[in-house]
Amino acid sequence: MKIGIVKSTGIQRYYCNNCKRSYIESYSRKSYEYDINIRIIALLKEGCGTRSISRLLEIAPETVTTRIKLIAKKISKPIIYKGRIYEMDEMYTYIGNKSQRYCIAYAIDRKTR
């Protein structure tokens, strides 16, 4: 690991030789915290909206929306097995205005949950 100092801010940065990324120990903005995505996912599972997540985590609503989109892109398509029983639920929501309607659906295998 290499250590360097950014001259414009005077903050010490660390560079990882394995993943080729640089980082600092403590960020001044809460949106850069290490576990922010995990906390956003937990609040989404509890049914919190974008604005309430923003208020609880003290980050901008636009940042929450951007993070949710990035998290959603990483979700892989589940394997559907024939002969199993699934429970399904759906929810309709609007983004921006009533003309932009979206459907969110999920299915859970009864046996494995």
C-alpha positions in Angstrom: 0.0 0.0 0.0 1.4 3.4 -1.0 0.7 6.5 1.0 0.3 9.9 -0.6 -0.9 13.4 0.3 -3.2 15.4 -1.9 -1.5 18.8 -2.0 -4.7 20.9 -2.7 -6.5 19.6 0.5 -3.6 18.3 2.6 -5.5 15.1 3.3 -3.6 11.8 3.4 -4.7 9.3 0.7 -3.9 5.6 0.6 -3.4 3.6 -2.6 -4.1 -0.1 -2.8 -1.7 -2.0 -5.0 -4.1 -5.0 -5.3 -7.3 -3.2 -6.5 -5.5 0.0 -7.8 -7.9 2.3 -6.0 -7.2 5.2 -3.7 -9.1 6.1 -0.6 -8.9 8.2 2.6 -9.5 7.0 6.2 -12.3 9.4 7.1 -14.5 11.2 4.6 -16.1 14.6 5.3 -19.3 13.6 3.5 -21.6 10.9 4.9 -22.4 9.7 1.4 -18.9 8.3 1.1 -19.0 6.1 4.2 -18.1 2.5 3.7 -21.5 0.9 4.8 -23.8 3.5 3.3 -25.2 1.1 0.6 -25.9 -1.5 3.3 -27.8 1.0 5.4 -29.8 2.2 2.3 -30.8 -1.4 1.6 -31.8 -2.0 5.2 -34.0 1.1 5.2 -35.6 0.1 1.8 -36.5 -3.3 3.2 -38.2 -1.5 6.1 -40.3 0.4 3.6 -38.7 3.8 3.9 -38.9 6.2 0.9 -36.1 8.2 -0.7 -36.8 11.3 1.3 -37.0 9.5 4.6 -33.8 7.6 3.9 -32.2 11.0 3.0 -33.3 12.5 6.2 -32.2 9.5 8.4 -28.8 9.1 6.8 -28.3 12.9 6.4 -27.4 12.7 2.7 -29.0 14.3 -0.3 -32.2 12.7 -1.9 -30.5 12.7 -5.3 -27.6 10.7 -3.8 -30.0 8.2 -2.4 -31.7 7.8 -5.8 -28.3 7.4 -7.5 -27.2 4.8 -5.0 -30.5 2.8 -5.3 -30.0 2.7 -9.1 -26.4 1.5 -8.7 -27.5 -1.2 -6.2 -30.3 -2.3 -8.5 -27.9 -2.8 -11.4 -25.9 -5.3 -9.4 -28.9 -7.5 -8.6 -28.6 -10.8 -10.6 -31.6 -12.5 -12.1 -32.8 -15.4 -9.9 -32.9 -19.0 -11.1 -36.5 -20.2 -11.4 -36.8 -24.0 -10.9 -39.7 -25.9 -12.3 -41.9 -27.8 -9.9 -41.4 -25.4 -7.0 -44.0 -23.3 -5.3 -43.4 -19.5 -5.3 -45.1 -16.7 -3.5 -45.3 -13.5 -5.5 -46.1 -9.9 -4.7 -46.1 -6.7 -6.7 -46.3 -3.0 -6.1 -46.9 -0.1 -8.4 -45.3 3.3 -7.9 -44.8 6.5 -9.7 -41.5 8.4 -10.3 -41.8 12.1 -10.9 -45.4 12.2 -12.1 -48.3 9.9 -12.7 -47.3 9.3 -16.3 -44.1 7.5 -15.2 -45.6 4.3 -13.6 -43.3 1.5 -12.6 -44.1 -2.0 -11.4 -41.9 -3.8 -8.8 -42.4 -7.5 -8.5 -40.7 -10.2 -6.5 -41.1 -13.9 -5.9 -40.0 -16.0 -2.9 -39.5 -19.8 -3.0 -41.7 -21.2 -0.2 -39.2 -24.0 0.6 -35.9 -22.0 0.7 -37.3 -18.5 1.4 
